[in-house]
């Protein structure tokens, strides 16, 4: 609701000018008039057919009319009701002001008097005009509004002369008065609503203010400009928003506006947030519902004030702008002689200012375009309209340029053309781009035909109008076999029904289809699973003209998804039948989300009980360690511990070994934990420790008296062998644990590498960034060794052929290697190295290959890197890293270099007790000869 609605009062009902009882106690006439009064508010403007029906019941007339604008319009009536005595339908000009015969009638009606005449009273001219209509008598009642006739009610008889009684005339007069009152009410309401509608949506700020400076109405623009709501402003006064206003200020301007009817001044407005800005106020004094108001139009003139302040500065800048603007500007007289050009025009054309003046500019035009320019100039001179044209320039050196020119006539105050003003813009690049665009269109067509996606277009009838080569190849057809065929002809029966009944109706409604699963039938009968996406092309009227569709072959993906579902079933079987207890934990809510049967048996709960208890019930004695372990798993993605205890339902404490990893379930982060009961193993280890202690004691005691206790010693030896077997079994378990350690060391090294990579994102210094990157590569080279050990059946040695392939591939990715520009070739024998040798040698290879990738081929040079690893006849290991790049500096000395990488190569070669040879010819070659380091076996 607008603020004006909340302030205004309802219009008082206008009193009828009809006499209280104009019908002389004729109840039937009074009833008819009452019905007419009830009908008026329910009808639209001047739709009086129901009223005429009521009048026709009591008025003895051939026809009854209600007319408007009878002075100027011949047959312009609102409605004409044919009474029951209607004999003939006539169309004739009855009240035309051009017919002087009726001028006395019109003058009488204008004075509010009725006209009643019989045929005997008609003048000769009136009889002549009414002869064709056969009218014998006529009664006309004017409809008067504000002392002016706005229409009339007329009764006409064609069968006889008729003088109407007073009650009929009173009924018609009362009806005319009621129509006038209703018309006036509707006009007033319509005008009021129109004014309010316009003010509410006006871009200017409009305020109605009463005599006490209180706001009576504010439009939306006014509220937005001050930052108040309408309700807030309607409770405020002018003084609250105008820092200049006070009681004296308001009284002065109120009286001035009331006296003169209009006021214009500049003042200030202050927003709700305290911002003050200048405004221009234009006020009018108006009366509304017997109250006086100022209708004020406020306009923010901040821009104008700033514009006035900047006008002088802009004038100073204008000449500078003309000289610096990147558009060529020229001014000519009426004959086309140049008067002025700016520097950019001279730059574009290649002429000097002296050469351009007069007709000299014509020399800059391309000879082939001069006639076109002449025609365009003559056309502009004849029509007086601006000229827009593209043409070429040609310099004295033969260089061509395309320019876009716009020229407009300059008229003086009398409208006479005095010259021309124009600009030129160098569009040579755009013209070149248009040429490139045409070539791009050709490339697009080639892409459409050769893209490895099935593309096709169909018309509004669903028939194929175009397909690309891949579509044809996939389905095995030729183009002439498919164009014009319905697109559903190539679907299976099930897909065709789905398309016709479901997809097509939805597509016609929305204009697109997304990832629709279909099955195509190839020409050879094979079935192709696809996902189809389509979009509609429409004309300017929004009508569908074509559909473009892209189809992806998902046959292999569907098979993979089926295999994945089968794999999930197998996983569920493994999950449920695992010998270890497996649980899925939500650490945030301290709840178990899922568990297998082994977990239920181990903890002596059924599944529903286990899912309903908190984790603290299972680990009541180790909750700090449980939380620490959970945090470590969430942080690292995995974890392992054997130091936790579990409490069963029957309060039995179990020692457990737990390995865990993070995962997601129903959008939440969770932990999948594998729990193994190692209570027996713990007891066995404790017992084994006790046995070892006892054996040491026994051996010490028995050694003193070996001869005497030979038989007893043999028994003790047998017991020792049994203990050794247990130790061997324990060592096998430790071997598994050692592989797990290698796995975890590898993972931790990768984590460190990842952390370095994340930290390097914040480094802006390229040198520091390279240091971080080199450190990542060194850590990665060490991590690869632990990965090889983890995957190897022999925990003591590393297969270096596989290691080198993985390391070189990683370095190629790190340096964004373009395989077409720099190629890496490996010549590696199958050689295994122990971990003591593998670590330093891996770092050496990392440094040499990284150095070649980074420094050997600057400025996008092409080249090749060779890496070889072989054993010579003496069983020594010979490693060569060679490139055909720019080579090392002439004064390079490996022992005195400042490069950390080269220092590492030298130091690690000494650690391997090897020798290094460097060749710096047609590139760089590092040859390292060493033997595998020998250390005591670990197992």
Helices and strands as residue ranges (DSSP letters): H 3-7, H 27-40, H 49-58, E 63-68, E 77-82, G 100-102, H 103-110, E 115-118, G 119-121, H 124-130, E 137-144, E 149-157, H 166-200, E 205-209, E 215-218, H 220-226, H 230-234, G 238-240, H 247-260, E 262-270, E 276-288, E 291-300, H 302-324, E 328-333, E 338-341, H 343-349, H 353-356, G 360-364, G 367-369, H 370-383, E 387-394, E 400-411, E 417-426, H 428-450, E 454-458, E 464-467, H 469-475, G 479-481, G 487-490, H 493-498, I 499-503, H 504-510, E 512-521, E 527-538, E 544-553, H 555-577, E 581-586, E 591-595, H 597-603, H 607-612, H 615-618, H 623-636, E 638-647, E 653-665, E 668-677, H 679-704, H 710-760, H 766-791, E 797-799, H 800-814, E 822-828, E 832-834, H 835-855, E 863-871, E 877-883, H 900-911, E 915-919, E 924-930
